[in-house]
Amino acid sequence: MLKIHGVPVSVHTRKVIVAALAKGVAFEVVPVVPVIPDNPPPNWRELSPTGKIPAITEGDFVLSDSSAICAYLERRHPKPALYPAEAREYARALALEQYAGDAIFRGVVHPLFHEVFVHPKIRNIPTDRARIDEVLQRAVPEVFGYLDRALAGDWFVGAAPGIADIAVASNLVTHQYIGFELDRVRYPRLAAHFERMLRFPAMAEAVRRERPVVESMGLQRGFVDALAA
Ligand SMILES: N[C@@H](CCC(=O)N[C@@H](CS)C(=O)NCC(=O)O)C(=O)O
């Protein structure tokens, strides 16, 4: 069986879990939390050369990086397709997936997650408020503004939810967990897209399965309950 090594609250692990759920692929999650010292197993670098999550194993096959893993799942389980067939739509979906990993994750979610959770709760480092303000004032308007403008219809590319939508929304789930609201007035299309994605069955199921971990970490999941109410 496919094993997904990582922790479901991680943006990139969730992305792979949602892709697997969307395709109906059976899998098991093997917990690995790299931000906790000594948590990863001794052979972790053999599974993930960067040390980051997620990685997968399937028999003797080993692969890391969420984009590579999702592309692999697409070839192994083509239906339902999560990548557009048409060349330009396909390229645009890949560009947005990359943007999600670079601009949204590295520029917004990763620094906020570290300042709000990893530093104070795991590493005993005080939260750097100036760093949070910098992200909120500089990165967020640029990144969320771009995403809002990029949405011409219900989905980022094509007529059905796909890899770009999953990659973006997975970041926004963690952004909400750590207590940052998506500004519906400034980013109305992105906020509506996020709600659509929370109702996308594979994303809804992934978020439902995360509940125990999210609650044990003291994160905020009121937005999920509010949507269900
Ligand atoms: N390009 C990688 C990025 C993976 C990544 O940044 N994972 C984060 C969690 S979402 C991680 O492992 N962070 C812990 C660390 O950097 O030590 C992918 O798409 O899988």
The ligand as a Tripos MOL2 file, in Angstrom:
@<TRIPOS>MOLECULE
LIG
   20    19     1     0     0
SMALL
NO_CHARGES

@<TRIPOS>ATOM
      1 N1          9.1130   21.3630   -2.1280 N.3       1 LIG1
      2 C1          8.7140   20.5380   -1.0040 C.3       1 LIG1
      3 C2          8.5360   21.3990    0.2190 C.3       1 LIG1
      4 C3          8.2140   20.5600    1.4410 C.3       1 LIG1
      5 C4          8.1970   21.3780    2.7270 C.2       1 LIG1
      6 O1          8.5950   22.5330    2.7690 O.2       1 LIG1
      7 N2          7.7280   20.7140    3.7770 N.am      1 LIG1
      8 C5          7.6660   21.3480    5.0850 C.3       1 LIG1
      9 C6          6.3220   21.0640    5.7380 C.3       1 LIG1
     10 S1          4.9440   21.6240    4.7800 S.3       1 LIG1
     11 C7          8.7280   20.7650    5.9840 C.2       1 LIG1
     12 O2          9.0990   19.6170    5.8610 O.2       1 LIG1
     13 N3          9.2050   21.5760    6.9320 N.am      1 LIG1
     14 C8         10.0890   21.1250    7.9510 C.3       1 LIG1
     15 C9         11.5060   21.5310    7.7360 C.2       1 LIG1
     16 O3         11.7700   22.3500    6.8340 O.co2     1 LIG1
     17 O4         12.3520   21.0440    8.4790 O.co2     1 LIG1
     18 C10         7.4390   19.7600   -1.3390 C.2       1 LIG1
     19 O5          6.6710   20.2500   -2.1810 O.co2     1 LIG1
     20 O6          7.2450   18.6650   -0.8030 O.co2     1 LIG1
@<TRIPOS>BOND
     1     1     2 1
     2     2     3 1
     3     2    18 1
     4     3     4 1
     5     4     5 1
     6     5     6 2
     7     5     7 1
     8     7     8 1
     9     8     9 1
    10     8    11 1
    11     9    10 1
    12    11    12 2
    13    11    13 1
    14    13    14 1
    15    14    15 1
    16    15    16 2
    17    15    17 1
    18    18    19 2
    19    18    20 1
@<TRIPOS>SUBSTRUCTURE
     1 LIG1         1 GROUP 0 **** ****
